[in-house]
Amino acid sequence: MTWKIGRDLRLRGCIGTFSEMNLHSGLKEYALTSALKDTRFDPISREELPKLTVSVSILQVCQYTFYHSFVTNLLSFIRAL
């Protein structure tokens, strides 16, 4: 999971793994960890949220219905920050 900020999309937080994990719980954990605990950066602040972009690379084929559900849940989670 990668967070970038600003028009020039500077790195703001990032974490990943090649280990197998449950996608739903893994995304939740990695969203929080990459946003708040990447030791290279201060935790993402509420003021930064409108300037952020987030990307997720999933190294497995997934079905559209699951992908749609994932995106909907991720957007809800980001809004809740």
C-alpha positions in Angstrom: 0.0 0.0 0.0 1.5 3.3 -1.1 0.4 6.8 0.0 1.5 9.8 -2.1 0.8 13.5 -1.5 0.7 16.6 -3.6 0.6 17.3 -7.3 4.1 15.8 -7.7 2.9 12.7 -5.8 5.7 12.6 -3.3 5.9 9.4 -1.3 4.1 9.8 2.1 4.0 6.2 3.4 4.5 2.7 2.1 4.4 -0.9 3.2 4.1 -4.2 1.6 4.7 -7.9 1.8 5.2 -11.0 -0.4 3.7 -13.2 2.3 0.2 -14.7 1.9 -2.4 -13.1 4.1 -6.1 -12.5 4.3 -6.8 -9.7 1.9 -9.5 -7.9 3.9 -7.6 -7.8 7.2 -4.3 -7.3 5.5 -5.5 -4.2 3.7 -6.9 -2.7 6.9 -3.7 -3.4 8.8 -1.4 -2.1 6.0 -3.5 1.0 5.4 -3.0 2.0 9.0 0.6 0.9 9.2 1.6 2.7 6.0 -0.3 5.9 6.9 0.6 6.1 10.6 3.7 4.0 11.3 6.1 4.3 8.4 9.1 5.4 10.4 10.5 7.5 7.5 7.6 10.0 7.9 5.4 11.6 10.6 1.9 10.0 10.8 -0.5 11.3 8.1 -2.6 14.1 9.5 -6.2 14.9 8.9 -5.2 18.1 7.1 -3.2 16.0 4.5 -6.2 13.8 3.6 -7.5 15.9 0.7 -4.0 15.9 -0.9 -3.4 12.2 -0.7 -3.6 9.4 -3.2 -3.4 5.8 -2.3 -2.5 2.8 -4.4 -2.6 -1.0 -3.7 -0.8 -3.6 -5.7 -2.3 -7.1 -5.3 -0.2 -9.9 -6.6 -3.1 -12.2 -7.3 -6.0 -12.2 -9.7 -9.3 -11.2 -8.0 -12.9 -11.2 -9.1 -14.7 -8.0 -10.0 -17.3 -8.3 -7.2 -14.6 -8.7 -4.6 -12.6 -5.8 -6.1 -15.6 -3.5 -6.1 -16.3 -4.4 -2.4 -12.7 -3.8 -1.5 -12.6 -0.4 -3.2 -15.9 0.6 -1.5 -14.5 -0.5 1.9 -11.2 1.2 1.4 -12.8 4.5 0.5 -15.1 4.3 3.6 -12.0 3.6 5.7 -10.1 6.5 4.3 -13.1 8.9 4.9 -13.2 7.7 8.5 -9.6 8.8 9.1 
